Amino acid sequence: KAKDPAENFILSFCEDDKSNVWVGTDGAGLKYWDRKSDTYINYSNKISSNFITGIVRDDNNDIWLSTWAGGVNRINKKNNTVSLFSCYNPFTKQIEKNIWFVYKDSKSNIWASATNEGSLYVFDRSSGNFKIFDKNLKNLQCLTETSDGKLWGGNYTTLFSIDKKSRKVNKTIIGNPIRCIHEDKDKNLWLGTQEGGLLLFDRKKNTFKRLSTDDGLPSNTILRLLEDKEGNLWMSTY
């Protein structure tokens, strides 16, 4: 039971290799829930910010956190040390601290997106730093990799398809903030938008079909999308 009201506001989850769960809160830090003993370990005093916007586990079982106002943190679970990483923008000469998410792709690259006119970064393991990927990819709210190896990201108005090798970026104006992107098992691409409903995006024609409250959705804001084993889509909304 939460003593601090902020502990009830959950921004992010991540399951580790032992089926325990990392819980990122909106202002009350990071908790590690041991499900067998039903106990929590509080990491709030070890990390750079108590606003945990995203959590991912990499192939080394390290835990990466994106934070609001604190950059990116990495927890080494073997020795419980925390490393802090900055996202430095060489074009604006600013360190971008408001990180909206971290994402792991199929090649185990760790990506981080800054908001407030921030850019997209990728972790360079050889130098041990985040490097800016493209200064024009700003304010990404979500990122996903499709089965063909392309990255798809969305910001407040636009859908981007990103070729990681050539760094070529294609843009499609959607007109609403894109909060989540999901490729289903039939290779359909779905976009969850803020106030614009659920979009089924046709990648060949760069057009979309819109589903809204008129079609039975409970809300026109779709924040997250998941697919179950039967191929049903599950959505969270306002």
N, C-alpha and C positions, 0 to 999 in steps of 0.2 A: 504494500500500500504506500502511495506516494505522500511523503510529508511536504515536499516542495511541489507546488502546483505544476511547475514546469516539467516535472518528471512524468506527468500524464500526457505530455505532448510529444509524440514519437515522430521523428523525421525519417528514420532509417533503421533497417535490420540487416543482419548478415549471419548466416549459419556457418559455423566452423567445421573442421574435419571430425570433431567429436560430437557433432549434433547439438552442441551448445550454441547459444545465440548472443550476438552482440546487438545492443540496443542503443541507438543514437537519439538523444532527446533535443528538444528545441529550447536549450538554455540550461539544462541540468546535467550536461555532460554525457559520458559514455558509461554504460553498464555492461557487464559480462554475466550472463545468466547461465549457471550450471543447472541443467534441467533435471539431472538425477537427484542432486541434493536439494534442489529448489532454493539455491542461494545466489546472491548477487555479489560481484566484485565491482567496486566503483573506480573508474579510471580518471575521474574528472580532474584530479590534481596532477595528472601526468601529461595531459594533452594541452594544446595551445589555445583551444576555444571550446566552450561548452555547448556550441550550436553545431550539431553533427548532421550535415546535409546528406551524406552518402557514405556507405561502407562496402568495400569489396575485399575478398580474400584472393591472394595470388597463388601461383603454383608452389611457392615456398612455404605456404600457410602463413605468410605475413598478412596483416590486416591493414588496409589503407583507408584512411578517413578523409573525406572532404569536409571542411569546416567553414562556417561564416566568420570572417574576420581573423582566421588563424591559419590560412593556407592548407597544406596537406600534411597529415601525420601518418607515419607507418609504425605499426606495433610488431615487434619481433616476439612471437608468442613463446619461443624457446627460453629467452632470458628476460622477457617482459620489459624490454627497453623500448622507448619511443623516440623516433627520429622525426624532425620537423623539416619540411621541404617548402621552398618558396617558388612561386611562379613569377619569374621576372620577365617583364615585357621590354625587350631591347629597343622597341620603337617609341614607346612612351616614356621609357626610363623609370617605370613604376613597378613595384612589387604588388601583384594582384592577390589580395588576401581573401576575397569573398568567393569561395569556390562552391559551385552549385552541385556538382556531382563528381565522383570518380567512376571509371568504367574500365573493365578488363576485356580486351578483345581475344580472338581465337589464337593469336600468337603470343598471348600473355603480356602484351603491352598494357601499361596503365596510362589512361587518359584522364585529364582533369580540365574542367571548364569553369572559367571565371565569369561572373556576371557583373552588372554595373559597368557595361561597355567593355567587359573583359573578354579575353581570347581563349582559344583552345590550345592545350599543352599536352605533350606526351613525355613520359619518363624515359630518359636516356640512361640505360644501365651502365654504359661505359664511363660516363662522367658523373653519374649519381645525382643528376639534376633534371628538373623538368625543363623542356625546351619548347618554345612557342612553335606550334605547327603551322598556323596560318593566321596572320593578324586580322584578316577580314572575316574569319569565322567568330562572330561575336555573340555573346549572350546566349549560348546554347543552353537549352533547358533539359535536353535529353540527347542520348546517343545510343545507337544500336548497330550491330554488325549483322548483315544479311548473309544468306548461305553462299552467295557469290564472292564474299570477302570485302564487299563495299561497306563503308560506314555511312549511316544516315543520321543526321542531326537536325534539330529544329530550334528556332529561336522565337521571338515575339511575333514574327510575320511570315517566316520563310522556312522551307524545307531544303536541306542541303544533302546532296549525295557526294561522297568523298572517296576518291581513289587514293589509298594510302601510299602506293608506290609512286605514281606519277604526280600526286598531290593536286590532281585536277578536281575542281569543285563545280558541280552543277547546282543551280538554284531554281526553285519553283516557289512563286509567291502563293501562300495559302491564305493570308489575311488575318489569321487568328494565332495566338500563341500556341505552339505545339508542345504539349507536356509529356507525351510518351509516344514511342514508335515500336511496333511489334510486327515481325514477319511470322505468319502462322505456318502450320505444317504443310499447307497447300501452296506455300510461297506467295500468299497475298500479303500486301503491306498495309497495315492499319495505323492511322494517326489519331491519337487522342488530343483534342484541342480544348482550349479555354474559351467557353461561350460559343464554340463553332461545331459542337457535336463530335461524332466519330466518323472519320473519313476512311474510305477504302480507296487507296491510291493506285492508279494504273501507271506502272513504271515505263511502259512502252510509249504511252501517249502523253505522259505527264499531266494527267487529268485525274479527278477524284469524284467519287459518289459520296454524298453526305447523308448520314443518318442522324436524326435529331429527336427531340421530345415528341415531334409529330409521328415518328416511327415507333414510339414506345420507350425511348430512353428516359430514365428518371431525371436526367439533368443534361444540359448541353456542355457541361464541363467534365471532361474525362481526364483524370489525373494520372492513373496507372492502368496498365493492361497486362493480364496474365492469361495464358492458355492452359487448359487442363488436358488430361490424357485423352479425353473424348473429342478434343478440338473446340470445346466451348471457350469463349472469351469471357473473362471476368474483369470487371471495371470498377475502379473507385471514382466517386464523383463528389461534387459539393453537395 
